[in-house]
Amino acid sequence: MSHDARLSALNITLPDAPAPAANYVPYVRSGNLLYVSGQISAGPDGPIKGRLGDDLDVAAGAAAARNCGLALLAQARAALGSLDQVVRVVKLGAFVCSSNDFTDQPEVVNGCSDLMVEVFGEAGRHARAAVSVNALPRGVAVEIEAIFEVA
């Protein structure tokens, strides 16, 4: 089954690829790698804001991370025309706005990682970093960037 068909089978609808908020491009292709700029947590009602360990629990953070993943996929589709051009997810770099004593960043980022495996199967398994930060742009809870190997 193609990756695009898999999205449909999973009843996953991608958002429109977000426009850059500053002086950068949403993605860069170099050879067979597609680098997607960090995508902030946002949903239909706007940015998903807060700090894990203060305002948000792990489940809410994982949902925010999943939304970052949806935006990453939307950017990849915009860059490639089809997710069927994705050979594998190489790496995710995740930033989680967290209180000083919050240590469950990996569980938060699983919201995005699990999405990649749902959509791409074994090709969705990837290397990653899950880093705690004090603040993120626009006050959002999570930001995630990605590297995809592409055909």
Summary of the structure (lengths in Angstrom):
residues: 151
radius of gyration: 14.5
end to end distance: 16.5
largest distance: 43.5
contacts: 504
relative contact order: 0.26
helix: 37%
strand: 32%
